[in-house]
């Protein structure tokens, strides 16, 4: 039984999340900001369920469908884990946090920023005049890259046919994402905006797609630890010696841009990012420890 969970942990977590989200959405639909939010949630959930069922049946009789089934089985858990952030809304995460009686920790985070950095780091950008214009457009572009980085990482190692590295990176990212979502429930932090006051929306926030998704699917307390910081650097850490110099340099450049964007866009406290970096060193041992025994030596 233990060996089964070592091999299939990614699939088990994926299945549990999809099942819970589908059941809760039907039995107790969450309240969305717009009617389109609920329609999109239901459409995506049931479309994914129907596609999985169709591919499963077709794979038994068709070679192409069988290949798509295996590709989907490899990439699917990663895609679900990334998009699974919206499941916090579907699973009534705010109600869970309220039921647990955990108050927001924003004032503690701000105090920690002041103690460590003298001020919350966003105010540095404000002081230097970098809180508007082209700089924020660039930061918005980096911030928007984040959801693609896990998919690009596992896709790359799948393309290179490095199955051991693929499984290690996928396992680490899935544990990081789901573990991070649990931390959001238990450590509610909404970010500097809740204390520094409103500001004009930046380039990313002003787009219709982002505003629609944020209004309908964002869980308010989604800052500690910063997964925007943790996961790109987690990929870099696990990819040492596996990428060419230019590709590693490009990955580090993207990581620096994404981490910087979390501060420049006033989304995270500095301590959120520090916690994101520390998170890596919890996730990596957990990922290696949960791999099948025959892969643990190669992943050590």
Secondary structure, 3 states (H helix, E strand, C coil): CHHHHHHHHHHHHHHHHHHHHHHHHHHCCCCCCCHHHHHHHHHHHHHHHHHHHHHHHHCCCCHHHHHHHHHHHHHHHHHHHHHHHHHHHHCCHHHHHHHHCCCCCHHHHHHHHHHHHCCCCHHHHHHHCCCCCHHHHHHHHHHHHHHHHHHHHHHHHHHCCCHHHHHHHHHHHHHHHHHHHHHHHHCCCCCCHHHHCCCCCCCCCCCHHHHHHHHHHCCCCCCCCCHHHHHHHHHHHHCCCCCCHHHHHHHHHHHHHHHHHHHHCCCCCHHHHHHHHHHHHHHHHHHHHHCCHHHHHHHC
